[in-house]
Amino acid sequence: MPAPTALIADDEPHLANHLKEQLLALWPALHIVHISASGTDAAAAIAALNPDIAFLDIQMPGLNGLEVAQGIEGPTRVVFVTAYDEYAVQAFDEAAIDYLLKPLRRERLARALERVKASLAPAEDDGRLAHTVHQLLQAQWGQVQAPLVAQLQPAHGANLAALMPAPQSGTRLRYIRASRGALTHQVPVDDVLYFKADEKYTVVRTRSDEHVIRTPIAELSAQLDPERFMQIHRSTLINQDHVEGVRRDESSRMFVRLRGVDGELPVSRAYVHLFRAM
């Protein structure tokens, strides 16, 4: 296999150089192709050089690390290296392989590199990965939602979707019941444009109204027709029948536009592949 390539993005040069030294000490075969001091430069360099891995800081001039990750169109894996722990959930929503906190600990970086190497493994390793996932599915996890499959499949090429437990038999949801005051509205699922998690509630948006229910997104996803409802973000399910189009901004981040809705909904990197045919 050719030498693996990596990009480092950090607006503090001494931290970027320290990370480079640590990486090369732990993985001598790794080739650092570029060091960026801003998110804008990192996004351009990733698009031009298509490195195997990008080690991204979060807070950078221009674009932040999350925005850079969301705009990546190719197979570049992402590891976040940051002083801020509050972005971890968003980071993994962008299909990050790992999330490292500064100051870096050598043993923690070594574990992250093992994950990176596993993600770069050739296709013949897919059977082992698939077996592991299958065991997890049969154990305590139960049904694994689309985000995990979306994160694993592009990196490994395995048909992990085939390992998903078959949905339980039964009719799909036809109506959503949402209470407002003394009145309970019965909203046809066909009329729903999207569902969006909002703290403890889920917003149900139609062309004419907006309702709030307590059913979590994961539970809704299991009851809706997967041929019609698509997850585009950890917190968002959209009705494909109402999609008007998709748009990319100057940093390649993707947004979905729905008929009857002002504004757009962001697509996280874990789900961008669903729109490649559009």
BAKE-978842 format. One record per residue: residue in three letters; chain; x, y, z of N, C-alpha, C in turn. Coordinates in Angstrom, 1 decimal. Atoms other than C-alpha are relative to their C-alpha. Layout:
// residues N
- zami lofi nu nv nw cau cav caw cu cv cw
- ALA A X Y Z X Y Z X Y Z
...
// end
This chain:
// residues 278
- zami lofi nu nv nw cau cav caw cu cv cw
- MET A 0.8 -1.2 0.0 0.0 0.0 0.0 0.9 1.2 0.0
- PRO A -0.8 -1.3 -0.1 1.2 3.6 -0.6 0.0 0.5 1.4
- ALA A -0.1 -0.6 -1.4 2.3 5.6 2.4 -1.3 0.8 0.3
- PRO A 1.2 -0.8 -0.4 -0.7 7.1 4.2 0.4 1.4 0.1
- THR A -0.3 -1.4 0.0 -1.0 10.8 4.0 -1.0 0.7 1.0
- ALA A 0.7 -0.8 -1.0 -2.2 13.4 6.5 0.2 1.5 -0.1
- LEU A -0.1 -1.4 -0.1 -3.0 17.0 6.9 -0.3 0.4 1.4
- ILE A 0.2 -0.5 -1.3 -2.8 19.0 10.1 -0.5 1.4 -0.1
- ALA A 0.6 -1.3 0.0 -4.9 22.1 10.7 -0.1 0.5 1.4
- ASP A -0.1 -0.6 -1.4 -4.1 24.3 13.8 0.5 1.4 -0.2
- ASP A -0.4 -1.3 0.2 -3.8 28.0 14.0 1.2 0.4 1.0
- GLU A -1.1 -0.2 -0.9 -1.1 27.7 16.7 1.2 -0.8 -0.6
- PRO A -1.1 0.7 0.7 2.2 26.8 14.8 0.7 -1.0 0.9
- HIS A -0.8 0.9 -0.9 4.0 25.3 17.8 -0.8 -1.3 0.4
- LEU A 0.8 1.2 -0.2 1.0 23.0 18.5 -0.1 -0.9 -1.2
- ALA A 0.0 0.8 1.2 0.8 21.9 14.9 1.3 -0.8 -0.2
- ASN A -1.3 0.7 0.1 4.5 21.1 14.9 0.2 -1.1 1.0
- HIS A 0.0 1.1 -1.1 4.2 19.2 18.2 -0.8 -1.2 -0.4
- LEU A 0.8 1.1 0.5 1.4 17.1 16.7 0.7 -0.7 -1.1
- LYS A -0.7 0.6 1.1 3.5 16.5 13.6 1.1 -1.0 0.6
- GLU A -1.1 0.7 -0.6 6.4 15.3 15.7 -0.5 -1.3 0.7
- GLN A 0.6 1.1 -0.7 4.2 13.0 17.8 -0.5 -1.0 -1.0
- LEU A 0.5 0.9 1.0 2.5 11.5 14.7 1.1 -0.8 -0.6
- LEU A -1.1 0.7 0.7 5.8 10.7 13.0 0.7 -0.9 0.9
- ALA A -0.6 0.9 -1.0 7.2 9.2 16.2 -0.8 -1.3 0.1
- LEU A 0.9 1.2 -0.2 4.2 6.9 16.5 -0.3 -0.8 -1.3
- TRP A 0.3 0.6 1.3 3.7 6.2 12.8 1.0 0.6 -1.1
- PRO A -1.0 -0.6 0.9 6.9 6.8 10.8 -0.3 -0.1 -1.5
- ALA A 0.4 0.1 1.5 5.3 5.7 7.5 -0.9 1.1 -0.4
- LEU A 1.0 -1.0 0.4 2.8 8.6 7.7 0.7 1.2 -0.7
- HIS A -0.6 -1.1 0.8 3.5 11.4 5.2 -0.9 1.2 0.3
- ILE A 0.7 -1.2 -0.3 2.4 14.9 6.4 0.1 0.9 -1.3
- VAL A 0.0 -0.7 1.3 1.4 16.6 3.1 -0.2 1.5 0.1
- HIS A 0.3 -1.4 -0.1 0.3 20.0 4.5 -0.4 0.3 1.4
- ILE A 0.4 -0.6 -1.3 -0.1 22.1 7.7 -0.7 1.3 -0.3
- SER A 0.8 -1.2 0.2 -2.8 24.7 7.7 -0.2 0.8 1.3
- ALA A 0.1 -0.9 -1.2 -3.1 27.7 10.0 -1.4 0.6 0.0
- SER A 1.4 -0.5 0.0 -6.8 28.4 9.1 -0.9 -1.1 -0.5
- GLY A 1.0 1.0 0.5 -10.0 26.4 8.4 -0.2 0.2 -1.5
- THR A 0.2 -0.3 1.4 -10.3 28.1 5.0 1.1 -0.7 -0.8
- ASP A -1.1 0.6 0.6 -6.8 26.9 4.0 -0.1 -1.5 0.0
- ALA A 0.2 1.5 -0.2 -7.5 23.4 5.4 -1.0 -0.6 -1.0
- ALA A 1.1 0.5 1.0 -10.7 23.0 3.3 0.5 0.0 -1.4
- ALA A -0.5 -0.1 1.4 -8.9 24.1 0.1 1.1 -1.1 -0.2
- ALA A -1.1 1.0 0.1 -5.9 21.8 0.8 -0.6 -1.4 0.0
- ILE A 0.6 1.3 0.0 -8.1 18.8 1.6 -0.6 -0.3 -1.4
- ALA A 0.6 0.2 1.3 -10.0 19.3 -1.6 1.0 -0.3 -1.1
- ALA A -1.0 0.1 1.0 -6.8 19.6 -3.6 0.9 -1.3 0.2
- LEU A -1.0 1.1 -0.3 -4.6 16.9 -1.9 -0.7 -1.3 0.3
- ASN A 0.8 1.2 -0.3 -7.3 14.4 -0.8 0.8 -0.9 0.9
- PRO A -0.8 0.8 -0.9 -5.2 13.2 2.2 -0.9 -1.1 0.6
- ASP A 0.7 1.1 -0.7 -6.1 9.9 4.0 -0.7 0.5 1.3
- ILE A 0.5 -0.5 -1.3 -6.5 11.7 7.3 0.2 1.5 0.1
- ALA A -0.1 -1.5 -0.4 -7.1 15.3 8.5 -0.1 0.1 1.5
- PHE A 0.0 -0.3 -1.4 -6.2 16.2 12.0 -0.4 1.5 0.2
- LEU A 0.6 -1.4 0.0 -8.4 19.3 12.7 -0.2 0.5 1.4
- ASP A 0.4 -0.7 -1.2 -8.5 21.8 15.5 -1.4 0.5 -0.2
- ILE A 1.4 -0.5 0.1 -12.0 23.2 16.2 0.0 1.5 -0.2
- GLN A 0.0 -1.5 0.2 -11.4 26.9 16.7 1.1 0.5 -0.8
- MET A -1.0 -0.5 0.9 -9.6 28.3 13.7 -0.6 1.2 -0.7
- PRO A 0.5 -1.1 0.8 -9.8 31.5 11.6 -0.7 -0.5 -1.3
- GLY A 0.7 0.4 1.2 -12.1 31.4 8.6 -1.1 -1.0 0.3
- LEU A 0.9 1.0 -0.4 -13.9 28.1 9.0 0.5 -0.8 1.2
- ASN A -0.5 0.8 -1.1 -13.9 26.1 12.2 0.1 -1.5 -0.5
- GLY A -0.3 1.4 0.4 -12.9 22.4 12.2 -1.3 -0.7 -0.4
- LEU A 1.2 0.7 0.3 -16.5 21.2 12.2 -0.5 0.4 -1.4
- GLU A 0.4 -0.5 1.4 -17.3 23.3 9.1 0.9 -0.6 -1.0
- VAL A -0.9 0.6 0.9 -14.2 22.0 7.4 -0.4 -1.5 -0.2
- ALA A 0.4 1.4 0.1 -15.2 18.4 8.2 -1.3 -0.2 -0.8
- GLN A 1.3 0.1 0.7 -18.8 18.9 6.9 0.2 0.2 -1.5
- GLY A -0.2 -0.3 1.4 -17.4 20.2 3.6 0.8 -1.1 -0.7
- ILE A -0.8 0.9 0.6 -15.2 17.2 2.9 -0.8 -1.0 -0.9
- GLU A 0.8 0.8 0.9 -16.5 15.3 -0.2 0.7 -1.4 -0.2
- GLY A -0.7 1.3 0.2 -13.8 12.6 -0.5 0.0 -0.9 1.2
- PRO A -0.1 1.0 -1.1 -12.8 9.7 1.7 0.9 0.4 1.2
- THR A -0.9 -0.4 -1.1 -10.6 11.7 4.0 -0.6 -0.2 1.4
- ARG A 0.5 0.2 -1.4 -11.0 10.5 7.6 0.4 1.2 0.8
- VAL A -0.2 -1.1 -0.8 -11.2 13.1 10.3 0.3 -0.4 1.5
- VAL A -0.2 0.1 -1.4 -9.7 13.2 13.8 0.1 1.5 0.5
- PHE A 0.0 -1.3 -0.6 -10.4 16.3 15.9 1.0 0.1 1.1
- VAL A -1.0 -0.2 -1.0 -7.6 17.6 18.1 -0.3 1.4 0.5
- THR A 0.5 -1.3 -0.5 -8.9 20.5 20.3 0.1 0.1 1.5
- ALA A 0.0 -0.3 -1.5 -8.9 22.1 23.7 -1.4 0.1 0.5
- TYR A 1.4 -0.2 -0.4 -12.7 22.2 23.8 -0.8 -1.4 -0.1
- ASP A 0.7 1.3 -0.1 -14.7 19.1 25.0 -1.5 0.1 -0.4
- GLU A 1.5 -0.1 0.2 -18.2 20.5 24.3 -0.4 -0.3 -1.4
- TYR A 0.4 0.2 1.3 -18.1 19.8 20.6 0.1 -1.5 -0.4
- ALA A -0.2 1.4 0.3 -17.7 16.0 20.8 -1.1 -0.6 -0.7
- VAL A 1.1 0.6 0.6 -21.2 15.1 19.9 -0.1 0.5 -1.5
- GLN A 0.1 -0.5 1.4 -21.2 17.4 16.8 1.2 -0.6 -0.8
- ALA A -1.1 0.6 0.7 -17.8 16.0 15.9 -0.3 -1.4 -0.6
- PHE A 0.3 1.4 0.5 -19.0 12.4 15.7 -1.2 0.0 -1.0
- ASP A 1.1 -0.1 1.0 -22.1 13.6 13.8 0.6 0.3 -1.3
- GLU A -0.7 -0.2 1.3 -19.6 14.6 11.1 0.9 -1.2 -0.3
- ALA A -0.7 1.3 0.4 -18.3 11.0 11.0 1.5 0.0 0.4
- ALA A -1.4 0.0 -0.5 -15.1 11.7 13.0 0.4 -1.3 0.5
- ILE A -0.6 1.3 -0.5 -12.9 8.7 13.8 0.3 0.1 1.5
- ASP A -0.3 -0.2 -1.4 -11.8 10.2 17.1 0.0 1.5 0.3
- TYR A 0.1 -1.3 -0.5 -11.9 13.3 19.2 1.0 0.1 1.2
- LEU A -1.0 -0.1 -0.9 -8.7 14.2 21.1 0.1 1.4 0.7
- LEU A -0.1 -1.2 -0.7 -8.3 16.8 23.8 1.5 0.4 0.3
- LYS A -1.3 -0.6 -0.4 -5.3 19.1 24.3 0.0 0.2 1.5
- PRO A -1.3 0.4 0.6 -2.8 18.8 25.8 0.0 -1.5 -0.3
- LEU A 0.0 1.4 0.5 -2.2 15.6 23.9 0.7 -1.0 0.9
- ARG A -0.7 1.1 -0.7 -1.3 12.4 25.7 0.4 -1.0 -1.0
- ARG A -0.6 0.9 1.0 0.9 10.1 23.8 -0.8 -1.3 -0.2
- GLU A 0.7 1.3 0.1 -1.0 6.9 24.7 -1.4 0.2 -0.6
- ARG A 1.3 -0.2 0.6 -4.3 8.5 23.7 0.1 0.2 -1.5
- LEU A -0.2 -0.2 1.4 -2.9 9.6 20.4 0.3 -1.3 -0.7
- ALA A -0.3 1.3 0.6 -1.6 6.1 19.8 -1.3 -0.8 -0.2
- ARG A 1.3 0.8 0.1 -5.1 4.6 20.4 -0.8 0.6 -1.2
- ALA A 0.7 -0.6 1.1 -6.5 7.1 17.9 0.6 -0.4 -1.3
- LEU A -0.6 0.4 1.2 -4.0 6.1 15.3 -0.3 -1.4 -0.3
- GLU A 0.5 1.3 0.2 -5.0 2.5 15.8 -1.3 0.0 -0.7
- ARG A 1.3 -0.1 0.6 -8.5 3.5 14.9 0.1 0.4 -1.4
- VAL A -0.2 -0.5 1.3 -7.3 5.4 11.9 0.5 -1.1 -0.9
- LYS A -0.5 1.1 0.8 -5.3 2.4 10.7 -1.0 -1.0 -0.4
- ALA A 1.1 1.0 0.2 -8.3 0.1 11.1 -0.9 0.5 -1.1
- SER A 0.9 -0.5 1.0 -10.4 2.5 9.0 0.7 0.0 -1.4
- LEU A -0.7 0.1 1.3 -7.7 2.4 6.2 0.3 -1.4 -0.4
- ALA A -0.4 1.3 0.4 -7.4 -1.3 6.2 -0.6 -0.4 -1.3
- PRO A 0.6 0.5 1.3 -7.9 -3.1 2.9 -1.3 -0.7 0.1
- ALA A 1.3 0.6 0.1 -11.1 -4.6 1.8 -0.1 -1.4 0.6
- GLU A 0.1 1.4 -0.5 -10.2 -8.1 2.9 -0.3 0.0 1.5
- ASP A 0.3 -0.1 -1.4 -10.6 -6.9 6.5 -1.4 0.2 0.3
- ASP A 1.4 -0.4 -0.2 -14.2 -6.1 6.0 -0.8 -1.2 0.7
- GLY A 0.8 1.1 -0.6 -15.4 -9.6 7.0 0.2 0.0 1.5
- ARG A -0.2 -0.1 -1.4 -13.8 -9.2 10.4 -0.8 1.1 0.6
- LEU A 0.8 -1.1 -0.5 -15.4 -5.8 10.8 -1.5 -0.3 0.0
- ALA A 1.4 0.3 0.1 -18.8 -7.1 9.7 -0.4 -1.0 1.1
- HIS A 0.3 1.0 -1.0 -18.6 -10.0 12.1 -0.1 0.7 1.4
- THR A 0.0 -0.7 -1.3 -17.8 -7.6 15.0 -1.3 0.8 0.1
- VAL A 1.2 -0.8 -0.1 -20.7 -5.3 14.1 -1.2 -1.0 0.2
- HIS A 1.1 1.0 -0.2 -23.0 -8.4 13.8 -0.1 -0.4 1.5
- GLN A 0.0 0.3 -1.4 -22.0 -9.4 17.3 -0.6 1.1 0.9
- LEU A 0.5 -1.1 -0.8 -22.7 -6.0 18.7 -1.5 0.1 -0.2
- LEU A 1.4 -0.1 0.2 -26.1 -6.0 17.0 -0.8 -1.0 0.7
- GLN A 0.7 1.1 -0.7 -27.0 -9.3 18.5 0.1 0.1 1.5
- ALA A -0.1 -0.1 -1.4 -25.9 -8.2 21.9 -0.9 1.1 0.5
- GLN A 0.8 -0.9 -0.7 -27.1 -5.2 23.9 -0.6 1.2 -0.8
- TRP A 0.3 -1.2 0.8 -27.5 -2.6 21.1 -1.4 -0.1 -0.5
- GLY A 1.2 0.1 0.7 -30.6 -4.0 19.5 0.1 0.6 -1.4
- GLN A -0.1 -0.6 1.4 -31.3 -1.9 16.3 1.0 1.1 0.1
- VAL A -1.0 -1.1 0.2 -28.4 0.3 15.2 -0.6 0.9 -1.0
- GLN A 0.6 -0.9 1.0 -29.6 3.4 13.5 1.0 0.4 -1.1
- ALA A -0.8 -0.3 1.2 -28.4 4.7 10.2 1.3 0.7 0.2
- PRO A -1.2 -0.8 -0.1 -25.7 7.1 11.5 1.2 -0.9 0.1
- LEU A -1.1 0.8 -0.1 -23.4 4.2 12.5 0.4 -0.7 -1.3
- VAL A -0.2 0.6 1.3 -23.8 2.4 9.2 0.6 1.1 -0.9
- ALA A -0.5 -1.0 0.9 -23.2 5.7 7.4 1.4 0.4 0.3
- GLN A -1.3 -0.3 -0.3 -20.0 6.3 9.3 1.0 -1.2 -0.3
- LEU A -0.9 1.1 0.2 -18.6 2.8 8.9 0.1 -0.4 -1.5
- GLN A 0.0 0.5 1.4 -19.6 1.9 5.3 0.9 0.7 -0.9
- PRO A -0.9 -0.6 0.9 -17.7 4.6 3.4 1.4 -0.3 0.2
- ALA A -1.4 0.3 -0.3 -14.5 3.8 5.2 0.4 -1.4 -0.3
- HIS A -0.3 1.4 0.1 -14.7 0.1 4.8 -0.5 -0.7 -1.2
- GLY A 0.6 0.6 1.2 -16.8 -0.7 1.8 -0.9 -1.2 0.3
- ALA A 0.8 1.2 -0.4 -18.6 -3.5 3.7 -1.5 0.3 -0.1
- ASN A 1.5 -0.2 0.0 -22.3 -4.0 3.2 -0.6 -0.2 1.4
- LEU A 0.5 0.1 -1.4 -23.1 -3.3 6.8 -1.5 0.2 0.1
- ALA A 1.5 -0.1 -0.1 -26.7 -2.4 6.0 -0.6 -1.3 0.0
- ALA A 0.6 1.4 0.0 -27.3 -6.1 5.4 0.0 -0.6 1.3
- LEU A 0.0 0.5 -1.3 -26.4 -6.7 9.0 -1.0 0.6 0.9
- MET A 0.9 -0.7 -0.9 -29.0 -4.4 10.4 -1.2 -1.0 0.2
- PRO A 1.1 0.9 -0.3 -31.8 -6.4 12.1 -1.2 0.5 -0.8
- ALA A 1.2 -0.4 0.8 -35.0 -6.5 10.0 -1.0 0.7 0.9
- PRO A 1.0 -0.7 -0.8 -37.6 -4.0 11.2 -1.1 -0.9 0.4
- GLN A 1.1 0.9 -0.4 -40.3 -5.5 13.2 -1.2 0.2 -0.9
- SER A 1.1 -0.1 0.8 -43.4 -6.3 11.3 -1.1 0.8 0.6
- GLY A 1.1 -0.9 -0.5 -46.4 -4.0 11.6 -0.2 1.1 -1.0
- THR A 0.3 -1.1 0.9 -48.0 -1.1 9.9 0.8 1.2 0.4
- ARG A -0.7 -1.2 -0.3 -46.1 2.1 9.5 -0.9 1.1 0.5
- LEU A 0.8 -1.1 -0.6 -47.2 5.3 11.2 -0.7 0.7 -1.2
- ARG A 0.8 -0.7 0.9 -50.0 7.0 9.3 -0.3 1.4 0.5
- TYR A 0.4 -1.3 -0.6 -50.8 9.8 11.7 0.9 0.3 1.2
- ILE A -0.7 -0.4 -1.2 -48.9 11.8 14.3 -1.1 0.8 0.9
- ARG A 0.9 -0.7 -0.9 -51.0 12.9 17.3 0.8 1.0 0.9
- ALA A -0.7 -1.1 -0.7 -49.9 16.2 18.8 -1.1 0.8 0.8
- SER A 0.9 -0.7 -0.8 -51.7 17.9 21.7 0.4 1.5 0.1
- ARG A -0.2 -1.4 -0.2 -52.1 21.7 22.0 -1.2 0.5 0.8
- GLY A 1.1 -0.3 -0.8 -54.1 22.8 24.9 -1.0 -1.2 0.2
- ALA A 1.0 1.0 -0.2 -57.3 20.8 25.2 -0.2 -0.8 -1.3
- LEU A 0.3 0.6 1.3 -57.2 19.8 21.5 1.2 -0.9 -0.4
- THR A -1.0 0.9 0.5 -55.3 16.8 20.1 -0.1 0.0 -1.5
- HIS A 0.0 0.0 1.5 -54.4 17.2 16.4 0.5 -1.3 -0.5
- GLN A -0.4 1.2 0.6 -54.2 14.2 14.2 0.7 0.4 -1.4
- VAL A -0.7 -0.5 1.1 -51.5 15.1 11.6 0.4 -1.2 -1.0
- PRO A -0.4 1.1 0.9 -51.2 12.8 8.5 1.5 0.0 -0.3
- VAL A -1.5 0.1 0.2 -47.6 11.6 8.1 0.3 0.5 -1.4
- ASP A -0.3 -0.5 1.4 -47.9 12.4 4.3 0.2 1.5 0.0
- ASP A -0.1 -1.5 0.0 -48.2 16.1 5.3 1.2 0.5 0.7
- VAL A -1.2 -0.5 -0.8 -45.1 16.2 7.5 1.2 0.2 -1.0
- LEU A -1.1 -0.4 0.7 -42.2 18.0 5.9 1.3 -0.6 0.6
- TYR A -1.1 0.6 -0.8 -39.7 17.1 8.6 -0.3 -0.1 1.5
- PHE A -0.1 0.1 -1.5 -39.1 16.1 12.2 1.3 0.5 0.4
- LYS A -1.3 -0.5 -0.5 -36.5 17.9 14.2 0.0 0.0 1.5
- ALA A -0.2 0.0 -1.4 -35.3 17.2 17.7 0.3 1.4 0.6
- ASP A -0.3 -1.3 -0.7 -35.4 20.2 20.0 -0.1 -0.2 1.5
- GLU A -0.1 0.3 -1.5 -34.1 19.5 23.5 -0.8 -1.2 0.4
- LYS A 0.8 1.2 -0.5 -36.8 17.3 25.2 -1.1 -0.3 -1.0
- TYR A 1.1 0.2 0.9 -39.2 17.5 22.3 0.4 -0.2 -1.4
- THR A -0.3 0.1 1.4 -39.5 16.8 18.6 -1.0 0.9 -0.7
- VAL A 0.9 -0.9 0.8 -40.9 19.5 16.2 -0.5 -0.8 -1.2
- VAL A 0.6 0.6 1.1 -43.3 18.2 13.6 -0.4 1.2 -0.9
- ARG A 0.3 -1.2 0.9 -43.4 20.7 10.6 -0.8 -0.5 -1.2
- THR A 0.8 0.2 1.3 -46.1 20.7 7.9 0.1 1.3 -0.7
- ARG A 0.0 -1.2 0.7 -46.7 23.3 5.3 -0.7 1.1 0.7
- SER A 0.8 -1.0 -0.6 -49.3 25.1 7.4 0.2 0.2 1.5
- ASP A -0.1 -0.1 -1.5 -48.3 24.5 11.0 1.2 -0.7 0.5
- GLU A -1.1 0.6 -0.7 -45.8 23.3 13.5 -0.5 -0.5 1.3
- HIS A 0.5 0.7 -1.2 -46.5 20.8 16.3 1.2 -0.5 0.8
- VAL A -1.0 0.5 -0.8 -44.5 19.5 19.2 -0.5 -1.3 0.6
- ILE A 0.4 1.3 -0.6 -44.5 15.9 20.4 1.2 -0.5 0.8
- ARG A -1.1 0.4 -0.9 -42.4 14.0 23.0 0.7 -1.3 -0.6
- THR A -0.6 1.2 0.6 -41.5 11.0 20.7 1.4 0.3 -0.5
- PRO A -1.4 -0.3 0.4 -37.7 10.9 20.2 0.2 -0.3 -1.5
- ILE A -0.3 0.3 1.5 -36.3 10.9 16.6 0.3 -1.4 -0.2
- ALA A -0.4 1.4 0.2 -34.8 7.4 17.0 -1.3 -0.9 0.0
- GLU A 1.3 0.8 0.0 -38.3 6.0 17.9 -0.8 0.3 -1.2
- LEU A 0.8 -0.4 1.2 -40.0 7.9 15.1 0.6 -0.7 -1.3
- SER A -0.6 0.6 1.1 -37.4 6.6 12.6 -0.3 -1.5 -0.2
- ALA A 0.4 1.4 0.0 -38.2 3.0 13.5 -1.4 -0.3 -0.5
- GLN A 1.4 0.2 0.3 -41.9 3.6 12.8 -0.4 0.6 -1.4
- LEU A 0.3 -0.6 1.3 -41.7 5.6 9.6 0.5 -0.8 -1.2
- ASP A -0.4 0.7 1.3 -41.4 4.3 6.0 1.4 0.5 -0.4
- PRO A -1.3 -0.4 0.4 -37.7 4.3 5.2 0.1 0.4 -1.5
- GLU A 0.0 -0.4 1.4 -38.5 4.7 1.5 -0.4 1.5 -0.1
- ARG A 0.5 -1.4 0.1 -40.0 8.1 2.3 0.8 1.0 0.9
- PHE A -0.6 -0.9 -1.0 -38.3 9.5 5.4 1.5 -0.3 0.1
- MET A -1.4 0.1 0.1 -34.6 10.1 5.3 0.6 0.8 1.2
- GLN A -0.7 -0.7 -1.0 -32.3 11.0 8.2 1.2 0.8 -0.6
- ILE A -1.0 -0.8 0.5 -30.0 13.9 7.3 0.9 0.6 1.0
- HIS A -0.7 -0.5 -1.1 -28.7 14.8 10.7 -0.4 -0.8 1.2
- ARG A 0.3 0.7 -1.3 -28.5 13.3 14.2 -1.4 0.4 0.5
- SER A 1.3 -0.5 -0.6 -31.6 15.5 15.0 -1.1 0.2 -1.0
- THR A 1.0 -0.4 1.0 -33.5 15.7 11.7 -0.3 -1.2 -1.0
- LEU A 0.6 0.9 1.0 -35.7 13.4 9.6 -0.8 0.8 -1.0
- ILE A 0.8 -0.7 1.0 -37.1 14.7 6.3 -0.8 -0.9 -0.9
- ASN A 0.9 0.7 0.9 -39.9 13.6 4.0 0.5 0.2 -1.4
- GLN A -0.6 -0.2 1.3 -38.2 13.0 0.6 -1.0 0.4 -1.0
- ASP A 1.0 -0.4 1.0 -41.5 13.6 -1.2 -0.1 1.5 -0.1
- HIS A 0.0 -1.4 0.0 -41.1 17.3 -0.3 1.3 0.7 -0.3
- VAL A -1.3 -0.6 0.2 -37.5 17.8 -1.2 0.0 0.8 -1.3
- GLU A -0.1 -0.9 1.1 -37.0 20.7 -3.6 1.3 -0.1 -0.7
- GLY A -1.3 0.1 0.5 -33.3 20.4 -4.0 1.0 0.1 1.1
- VAL A -1.1 -0.2 -0.9 -29.9 20.5 -2.3 1.0 1.0 -0.5
- ARG A -1.0 -1.1 0.3 -27.2 23.2 -2.2 1.2 -0.2 0.8
- ARG A -1.2 -0.1 -0.7 -23.6 23.4 -1.3 0.5 1.4 0.1
- ASP A -0.5 -1.3 -0.1 -22.0 26.5 0.0 1.4 0.1 -0.4
- GLU A -1.4 -0.2 0.5 -18.5 27.9 -0.7 1.0 -1.0 0.7
- SER A -0.9 0.9 -0.7 -17.0 25.5 1.8 -0.5 -1.5 -0.2
- SER A 0.5 1.4 0.4 -18.9 22.4 0.3 -0.9 -0.6 1.1
- ARG A 1.0 0.5 -0.9 -21.3 22.1 3.3 -1.3 -0.1 -0.8
- MET A 1.2 0.3 0.7 -24.6 20.6 2.1 -1.2 0.4 0.8
- PHE A 1.3 -0.4 -0.6 -28.1 21.9 2.8 -1.1 -0.5 -0.9
- VAL A 1.2 0.4 0.7 -31.6 20.6 1.9 -1.0 1.0 0.0
- ARG A 1.1 -0.9 0.1 -34.4 22.8 0.7 -1.3 -0.8 -0.2
- LEU A 1.3 0.7 0.1 -38.0 21.6 1.2 -1.0 1.0 -0.5
- ARG A 1.1 -0.8 0.5 -41.0 22.9 -0.6 -0.9 0.4 1.1
- GLY A 0.9 -0.5 -1.0 -43.1 25.1 1.6 0.7 0.4 1.3
- VAL A -0.7 -0.3 -1.2 -40.3 25.8 4.1 1.0 1.2 -0.4
- ASP A -1.0 -1.1 0.2 -38.4 29.1 4.3 1.3 -0.4 0.7
- GLY A -1.3 0.4 -0.6 -34.7 28.4 4.9 0.4 -1.4 -0.5
- GLU A -0.5 1.3 0.4 -32.7 25.2 4.6 0.4 -0.8 1.2
- LEU A -0.5 0.9 -1.0 -31.7 22.2 6.7 1.3 -0.5 -0.3
- PRO A -1.3 0.5 0.2 -28.1 21.2 7.2 0.1 -1.5 -0.1
- VAL A -0.2 1.4 0.1 -26.9 17.8 6.2 1.4 -0.3 0.6
- SER A -1.3 0.3 -0.6 -24.2 16.3 8.4 0.8 -0.9 -0.9
- ARG A -0.9 0.8 0.9 -21.2 14.6 6.8 -0.4 -1.5 -0.1
- ALA A 0.3 1.4 -0.1 -22.4 11.2 7.9 -1.1 -0.4 -1.0
- TYR A 1.1 0.3 0.9 -25.4 11.5 5.5 0.1 0.6 -1.4
- VAL A -0.1 -0.6 1.3 -24.0 13.4 2.5 0.0 -1.0 -1.1
- HIS A 0.0 1.0 1.0 -23.5 10.2 0.6 -1.4 -0.3 -0.5
- LEU A 1.4 0.3 0.4 -27.3 9.8 0.4 -0.4 0.9 -1.1
- PHE A 0.4 -0.9 1.0 -27.4 12.7 -2.0 0.9 0.0 -1.2
- ARG A -0.9 0.0 1.1 -24.7 11.8 -4.4 -0.6 -0.1 -1.4
- ALA A 0.7 0.1 1.3 -27.2 10.9 -7.1 -0.8 1.2 -0.4
- MET A 0.8 -1.2 0.3 -28.9 14.3 -6.9 0.8 1.0 -0.7
// end
